[in-house]
Amino acid sequence: MTSSQAAEVALAGLPDEEKAASAVYVTAGVVNPEEDLFAGRDRVAVEVPGYLVFVDLEPRASWGHPCVYLLVHADESVTRLQARFPPSRADLRLVSRGAGVEDWMLLTERAISGSG
């Protein structure tokens, strides 16, 4: 599975209202259980390797708002985790954004590195 395929699996499982309002990102590589993955100061438990698809549910808001981590595994199963901060990974790339999501609302490398 590639990161693009993982993004497709995740997007297919998102409710339409989440897709319409969100900015969605995917990691370039697989996230493994031994890696440190943080949402702000909270460690995110990765039990099975997979691609991380990050869904910013409120791209207009400052951080500390609801967002979703989708871990897409090789068998195309998806683990959904609720969070309040973006992941501490700079290898995220944008794969989808709702019609009202403007450029200034998107994550930057600075925003990601400042979340950890």
Secondary structure as UniProt FT lines:
FT   HELIX           3..13
FT   HELIX           16..21
FT   STRAND          23..27
FT   TURN            33..34
FT   STRAND          38..39
FT   TURN            40..41
FT   STRAND          42..43
FT   STRAND          50..56
FT   TURN            59..60
FT   STRAND          67..72
FT   TURN            74..75
FT   STRAND          78..83
FT   STRAND          92..97
FT   TURN            99..100
FT   HELIX           103..105
FT   HELIX           109..113
FT   TURN            114..115
//
